[in-house]
Amino acid sequence: MTICPRRALLVFSALFSALLLSSARVWASPVGGEGNCSLIIHVTGFRSTKGLLGAELFTSSAGWPEDVDKSFRHAHFPIEGDHGTARFDHIPAGRYGVVVLHDENENQKLDRNIFMVPKEGFGFANNPHVLLVAPPIEKATIAVTCPTTTTDIHLIYK
């Protein structure tokens, strides 16, 4: 049996294209960024009331989890005792990667020590176990449905 080089090239091209498309990891397609759904994120475990609660939503793995410029939405919210609530309104239904931060010094980023260990609290949707690096976005996504979806995240301090 002989394999036609042209057919082999077509099969290889199709497989390669499928591999590239599957690595894009896009869940929600927020055209224009507006929708009719709300996501409420209850965050617990703050070690102090100093600073703000930062929250980011991602629709793809691009920039996950710290590049605010590549997030779908991001905002800061007040801390109330040992808990805070982030609320995102007018978002499309879909899957979102969710990351939160106890931004104690309000500089809008996760501060680290000289060994790159986070100095501020952080957390992810589904509360995955975190060792030395952030979990892949697939472990920290939730399905947002209309009218309202609620999730709970507990902060981690290293």
GUKENU-490361 format. One record per residue (C-alpha): x, y, z; residue in one letter; residue number from 0. Coordinates in nm, 3 decimals. Example, Ala and Ser with C-alpha at 12.3 -4.5 7.8 and 13.67 -1.06 7.14 Angstrom:
<pt><px>1.230</px><py>-0.450</py><pz>0.780</pz><res>A</res><n>0</n></pt>
<pt><px>1.367</px><py>-0.106</py><pz>0.714</pz><res>S</res><n>1</n></pt>
END
This chain:
<pt><px>0.000</px><py>0.000</py><pz>0.000</pz><res>M</res><n>0</n></pt>
<pt><px>0.142</px><py>0.338</py><pz>-0.095</pz><res>T</res><n>1</n></pt>
<pt><px>0.050</px><py>0.668</py><pz>0.066</pz><res>I</res><n>2</n></pt>
<pt><px>-0.013</px><py>0.958</py><pz>-0.161</pz><res>C</res><n>3</n></pt>
<pt><px>0.213</px><py>1.248</py><pz>-0.051</pz><res>P</res><n>4</n></pt>
<pt><px>-0.063</px><py>1.499</py><pz>-0.124</pz><res>R</res><n>5</n></pt>
<pt><px>-0.314</px><py>1.310</py><pz>0.092</pz><res>R</res><n>6</n></pt>
<pt><px>-0.058</px><py>1.276</py><pz>0.372</pz><res>A</res><n>7</n></pt>
<pt><px>0.006</px><py>1.652</py><pz>0.359</pz><res>L</res><n>8</n></pt>
<pt><px>-0.370</px><py>1.724</py><pz>0.377</pz><res>L</res><n>9</n></pt>
<pt><px>-0.413</px><py>1.491</py><pz>0.676</pz><res>V</res><n>10</n></pt>
<pt><px>-0.112</px><py>1.647</py><pz>0.853</pz><res>F</res><n>11</n></pt>
<pt><px>-0.243</px><py>1.999</py><pz>0.784</pz><res>S</res><n>12</n></pt>
<pt><px>-0.586</px><py>1.910</py><pz>0.922</pz><res>A</res><n>13</n></pt>
<pt><px>-0.438</px><py>1.759</py><pz>1.239</pz><res>L</res><n>14</n></pt>
<pt><px>-0.205</px><py>2.055</py><pz>1.290</pz><res>F</res><n>15</n></pt>
<pt><px>-0.493</px><py>2.303</py><pz>1.245</pz><res>S</res><n>16</n></pt>
<pt><px>-0.705</px><py>2.111</py><pz>1.494</pz><res>A</res><n>17</n></pt>
<pt><px>-0.420</px><py>2.117</py><pz>1.745</pz><res>L</res><n>18</n></pt>
<pt><px>-0.377</px><py>2.494</py><pz>1.708</pz><res>L</res><n>19</n></pt>
<pt><px>-0.748</px><py>2.560</py><pz>1.745</pz><res>L</res><n>20</n></pt>
<pt><px>-0.775</px><py>2.342</py><pz>2.055</pz><res>S</res><n>21</n></pt>
<pt><px>-0.492</px><py>2.531</py><pz>2.226</pz><res>S</res><n>22</n></pt>
<pt><px>-0.670</px><py>2.866</py><pz>2.197</pz><res>A</res><n>23</n></pt>
<pt><px>-0.898</px><py>2.783</py><pz>2.493</pz><res>R</res><n>24</n></pt>
<pt><px>-1.173</px><py>3.036</py><pz>2.433</pz><res>V</res><n>25</n></pt>
<pt><px>-1.495</px><py>2.967</py><pz>2.623</pz><res>W</res><n>26</n></pt>
<pt><px>-1.714</px><py>3.276</py><pz>2.610</pz><res>A</res><n>27</n></pt>
<pt><px>-1.754</px><py>3.489</py><pz>2.304</pz><res>S</res><n>28</n></pt>
<pt><px>-1.828</px><py>3.832</py><pz>2.446</pz><res>P</res><n>29</n></pt>
<pt><px>-1.888</px><py>4.028</py><pz>2.127</pz><res>V</res><n>30</n></pt>
<pt><px>-1.897</px><py>4.390</py><pz>2.240</pz><res>G</res><n>31</n></pt>
<pt><px>-1.858</px><py>4.273</py><pz>2.600</pz><res>G</res><n>32</n></pt>
<pt><px>-2.221</px><py>4.323</py><pz>2.700</pz><res>E</res><n>33</n></pt>
<pt><px>-2.478</px><py>4.068</py><pz>2.806</pz><res>G</res><n>34</n></pt>
<pt><px>-2.765</px><py>4.019</py><pz>3.045</pz><res>N</res><n>35</n></pt>
<pt><px>-2.600</px><py>3.802</py><pz>3.309</pz><res>C</res><n>36</n></pt>
<pt><px>-2.443</px><py>3.881</py><pz>3.646</pz><res>S</res><n>37</n></pt>
<pt><px>-2.162</px><py>3.704</py><pz>3.830</pz><res>L</res><n>38</n></pt>
<pt><px>-2.135</px><py>3.747</py><pz>4.207</pz><res>I</res><n>39</n></pt>
<pt><px>-1.811</px><py>3.631</py><pz>4.371</pz><res>I</res><n>40</n></pt>
<pt><px>-1.809</px><py>3.595</py><pz>4.750</pz><res>H</res><n>41</n></pt>
<pt><px>-1.451</px><py>3.602</py><pz>4.880</pz><res>V</res><n>42</n></pt>
<pt><px>-1.354</px><py>3.497</py><pz>5.234</pz><res>T</res><n>43</n></pt>
<pt><px>-1.033</px><py>3.467</py><pz>5.433</pz><res>G</res><n>44</n></pt>
<pt><px>-0.896</px><py>3.822</py><pz>5.427</pz><res>F</res><n>45</n></pt>
<pt><px>-0.623</px><py>3.867</py><pz>5.686</pz><res>R</res><n>46</n></pt>
<pt><px>-0.702</px><py>4.239</py><pz>5.723</pz><res>S</res><n>47</n></pt>
<pt><px>-0.939</px><py>4.509</py><pz>5.601</pz><res>T</res><n>48</n></pt>
<pt><px>-0.649</px><py>4.699</py><pz>5.447</pz><res>K</res><n>49</n></pt>
<pt><px>-0.669</px><py>4.750</py><pz>5.069</pz><res>G</res><n>50</n></pt>
<pt><px>-0.921</px><py>4.626</py><pz>4.816</pz><res>L</res><n>51</n></pt>
<pt><px>-1.055</px><py>4.308</py><pz>4.662</pz><res>L</res><n>52</n></pt>
<pt><px>-0.939</px><py>4.281</py><pz>4.301</pz><res>G</res><n>53</n></pt>
<pt><px>-1.119</px><py>4.044</py><pz>4.064</pz><res>A</res><n>54</n></pt>
<pt><px>-1.057</px><py>3.947</py><pz>3.701</pz><res>E</res><n>55</n></pt>
<pt><px>-1.255</px><py>3.745</py><pz>3.447</pz><res>L</res><n>56</n></pt>
<pt><px>-1.077</px><py>3.573</py><pz>3.159</pz><res>F</res><n>57</n></pt>
<pt><px>-1.235</px><py>3.424</py><pz>2.848</pz><res>T</res><n>58</n></pt>
<pt><px>-0.915</px><py>3.257</py><pz>2.725</pz><res>S</res><n>59</n></pt>
<pt><px>-0.579</px><py>3.141</py><pz>2.856</pz><res>S</res><n>60</n></pt>
<pt><px>-0.410</px><py>3.447</py><pz>2.704</pz><res>A</res><n>61</n></pt>
<pt><px>-0.273</px><py>3.650</py><pz>2.995</pz><res>G</res><n>62</n></pt>
<pt><px>-0.404</px><py>3.410</py><pz>3.261</pz><res>W</res><n>63</n></pt>
<pt><px>-0.400</px><py>3.484</py><pz>3.551</pz><res>P</res><n>64</n></pt>
<pt><px>-0.222</px><py>3.819</py><pz>3.602</pz><res>E</res><n>65</n></pt>
<pt><px>-0.232</px><py>4.022</py><pz>3.280</pz><res>D</res><n>66</n></pt>
<pt><px>-0.512</px><py>4.269</py><pz>3.350</pz><res>V</res><n>67</n></pt>
<pt><px>-0.489</px><py>4.404</py><pz>2.995</pz><res>D</res><n>68</n></pt>
<pt><px>-0.588</px><py>4.062</py><pz>2.856</pz><res>K</res><n>69</n></pt>
<pt><px>-0.872</px><py>4.000</py><pz>3.100</pz><res>S</res><n>70</n></pt>
<pt><px>-1.232</px><py>4.029</py><pz>2.984</pz><res>F</res><n>71</n></pt>
<pt><px>-1.331</px><py>4.236</py><pz>3.287</pz><res>R</res><n>72</n></pt>
<pt><px>-1.152</px><py>4.350</py><pz>3.602</pz><res>H</res><n>73</n></pt>
<pt><px>-1.247</px><py>4.571</py><pz>3.894</pz><res>A</res><n>74</n></pt>
<pt><px>-1.176</px><py>4.649</py><pz>4.259</pz><res>H</res><n>75</n></pt>
<pt><px>-1.426</px><py>4.621</py><pz>4.542</pz><res>F</res><n>76</n></pt>
<pt><px>-1.429</px><py>4.712</py><pz>4.915</pz><res>P</res><n>77</n></pt>
<pt><px>-1.340</px><py>4.463</py><pz>5.187</pz><res>I</res><n>78</n></pt>
<pt><px>-1.588</px><py>4.418</py><pz>5.472</pz><res>E</res><n>79</n></pt>
<pt><px>-1.420</px><py>4.249</py><pz>5.767</pz><res>G</res><n>80</n></pt>
<pt><px>-1.289</px><py>3.909</py><pz>5.661</pz><res>D</res><n>81</n></pt>
<pt><px>-1.496</px><py>3.895</py><pz>5.340</pz><res>H</res><n>82</n></pt>
<pt><px>-1.567</px><py>4.089</py><pz>5.023</pz><res>G</res><n>83</n></pt>
<pt><px>-1.802</px><py>4.064</py><pz>4.727</pz><res>T</res><n>84</n></pt>
<pt><px>-1.717</px><py>4.123</py><pz>4.363</pz><res>A</res><n>85</n></pt>
<pt><px>-2.004</px><py>4.173</py><pz>4.122</pz><res>R</res><n>86</n></pt>
<pt><px>-1.986</px><py>4.180</py><pz>3.744</pz><res>F</res><n>87</n></pt>
<pt><px>-2.309</px><py>4.281</py><pz>3.570</pz><res>D</res><n>88</n></pt>
<pt><px>-2.399</px><py>4.288</py><pz>3.200</pz><res>H</res><n>89</n></pt>
<pt><px>-2.178</px><py>3.999</py><pz>3.092</pz><res>I</res><n>90</n></pt>
<pt><px>-2.267</px><py>3.732</py><pz>2.835</pz><res>P</res><n>91</n></pt>
<pt><px>-2.345</px><py>3.378</py><pz>2.944</pz><res>A</res><n>92</n></pt>
<pt><px>-2.039</px><py>3.155</py><pz>2.902</pz><res>G</res><n>93</n></pt>
<pt><px>-1.733</px><py>3.011</py><pz>3.076</pz><res>R</res><n>94</n></pt>
<pt><px>-1.497</px><py>3.243</py><pz>3.261</pz><res>Y</res><n>95</n></pt>
<pt><px>-1.167</px><py>3.193</py><pz>3.438</pz><res>G</res><n>96</n></pt>
<pt><px>-1.190</px><py>3.379</py><pz>3.769</pz><res>V</res><n>97</n></pt>
<pt><px>-0.902</px><py>3.507</py><pz>3.982</pz><res>V</res><n>98</n></pt>
<pt><px>-0.920</px><py>3.731</py><pz>4.290</pz><res>V</res><n>99</n></pt>
<pt><px>-0.656</px><py>3.924</py><pz>4.484</pz><res>L</res><n>100</n></pt>
<pt><px>-0.632</px><py>4.092</py><pz>4.823</pz><res>H</res><n>101</n></pt>
<pt><px>-0.466</px><py>4.407</py><pz>4.691</pz><res>D</res><n>102</n></pt>
<pt><px>-0.343</px><py>4.530</py><pz>5.027</pz><res>E</res><n>103</n></pt>
<pt><px>-0.142</px><py>4.824</py><pz>4.892</pz><res>N</res><n>104</n></pt>
<pt><px>-0.392</px><py>4.906</py><pz>4.612</pz><res>E</res><n>105</n></pt>
<pt><px>-0.130</px><py>4.895</py><pz>4.333</pz><res>N</res><n>106</n></pt>
<pt><px>-0.353</px><py>4.671</py><pz>4.117</pz><res>Q</res><n>107</n></pt>
<pt><px>-0.109</px><py>4.377</py><pz>4.099</pz><res>K</res><n>108</n></pt>
<pt><px>-0.001</px><py>4.073</py><pz>4.298</pz><res>L</res><n>109</n></pt>
<pt><px>0.310</px><py>4.171</py><pz>4.492</pz><res>D</res><n>110</n></pt>
<pt><px>0.582</px><py>3.908</py><pz>4.542</pz><res>R</res><n>111</n></pt>
<pt><px>0.893</px><py>3.876</py><pz>4.754</pz><res>N</res><n>112</n></pt>
<pt><px>1.245</px><py>3.830</py><pz>4.611</pz><res>I</res><n>113</n></pt>
<pt><px>1.176</px><py>3.455</py><pz>4.573</pz><res>F</res><n>114</n></pt>
<pt><px>0.861</px><py>3.532</py><pz>4.366</pz><res>M</res><n>115</n></pt>
<pt><px>0.632</px><py>3.406</py><pz>4.644</pz><res>V</res><n>116</n></pt>
<pt><px>0.310</px><py>3.613</py><pz>4.663</pz><res>P</res><n>117</n></pt>
<pt><px>0.300</px><py>3.860</py><pz>4.951</pz><res>K</res><n>118</n></pt>
<pt><px>-0.075</px><py>3.920</py><pz>4.913</pz><res>E</res><n>119</n></pt>
<pt><px>-0.370</px><py>3.685</py><pz>4.921</pz><res>G</res><n>120</n></pt>
<pt><px>-0.512</px><py>3.536</py><pz>4.603</pz><res>F</res><n>121</n></pt>
<pt><px>-0.768</px><py>3.279</py><pz>4.496</pz><res>G</res><n>122</n></pt>
<pt><px>-0.934</px><py>3.111</py><pz>4.200</pz><res>F</res><n>123</n></pt>
<pt><px>-1.280</px><py>2.988</py><pz>4.107</pz><res>A</res><n>124</n></pt>
<pt><px>-1.341</px><py>2.631</py><pz>4.226</pz><res>N</res><n>125</n></pt>
<pt><px>-1.071</px><py>2.683</py><pz>4.495</pz><res>N</res><n>126</n></pt>
<pt><px>-0.815</px><py>2.451</py><pz>4.330</pz><res>P</res><n>127</n></pt>
<pt><px>-0.511</px><py>2.334</py><pz>4.527</pz><res>H</res><n>128</n></pt>
<pt><px>-0.222</px><py>2.571</py><pz>4.455</pz><res>V</res><n>129</n></pt>
<pt><px>0.144</px><py>2.487</py><pz>4.510</pz><res>L</res><n>130</n></pt>
<pt><px>0.413</px><py>2.697</py><pz>4.340</pz><res>L</res><n>131</n></pt>
<pt><px>0.234</px><py>2.816</py><pz>4.027</pz><res>V</res><n>132</n></pt>
<pt><px>-0.116</px><py>2.925</py><pz>3.935</pz><res>A</res><n>133</n></pt>
<pt><px>-0.350</px><py>2.648</py><pz>3.825</pz><res>P</res><n>134</n></pt>
<pt><px>-0.432</px><py>2.620</py><pz>3.454</pz><res>P</res><n>135</n></pt>
<pt><px>-0.736</px><py>2.823</py><pz>3.359</pz><res>I</res><n>136</n></pt>
<pt><px>-0.936</px><py>2.503</py><pz>3.300</pz><res>E</res><n>137</n></pt>
<pt><px>-0.930</px><py>2.433</py><pz>3.676</pz><res>K</res><n>138</n></pt>
<pt><px>-1.053</px><py>2.782</py><pz>3.762</pz><res>A</res><n>139</n></pt>
<pt><px>-1.345</px><py>2.836</py><pz>3.523</pz><res>T</res><n>140</n></pt>
<pt><px>-1.711</px><py>2.858</py><pz>3.600</pz><res>I</res><n>141</n></pt>
<pt><px>-2.016</px><py>2.859</py><pz>3.379</pz><res>A</res><n>142</n></pt>
<pt><px>-2.206</px><py>3.186</py><pz>3.405</pz><res>V</res><n>143</n></pt>
<pt><px>-2.576</px><py>3.162</py><pz>3.326</pz><res>T</res><n>144</n></pt>
<pt><px>-2.848</px><py>3.424</py><pz>3.331</pz><res>C</res><n>145</n></pt>
<pt><px>-2.980</px><py>3.592</py><pz>3.525</pz><res>P</res><n>146</n></pt>
<pt><px>-2.724</px><py>3.544</py><pz>3.809</pz><res>T</res><n>147</n></pt>
<pt><px>-2.446</px><py>3.303</py><pz>3.897</pz><res>T</res><n>148</n></pt>
<pt><px>-2.282</px><py>3.301</py><pz>4.241</pz><res>T</res><n>149</n></pt>
<pt><px>-1.951</px><py>3.145</py><pz>4.344</pz><res>T</res><n>150</n></pt>
<pt><px>-1.738</px><py>3.134</py><pz>4.661</pz><res>D</res><n>151</n></pt>
<pt><px>-1.359</px><py>3.173</py><pz>4.670</pz><res>I</res><n>152</n></pt>
<pt><px>-1.136</px><py>3.142</py><pz>4.978</pz><res>H</res><n>153</n></pt>
<pt><px>-0.811</px><py>3.342</py><pz>4.973</pz><res>L</res><n>154</n></pt>
<pt><px>-0.469</px><py>3.178</py><pz>4.992</pz><res>I</res><n>155</n></pt>
<pt><px>-0.171</px><py>3.341</py><pz>5.164</pz><res>Y</res><n>156</n></pt>
<pt><px>0.171</px><py>3.183</py><pz>5.112</pz><res>K</res><n>157</n></pt>
END
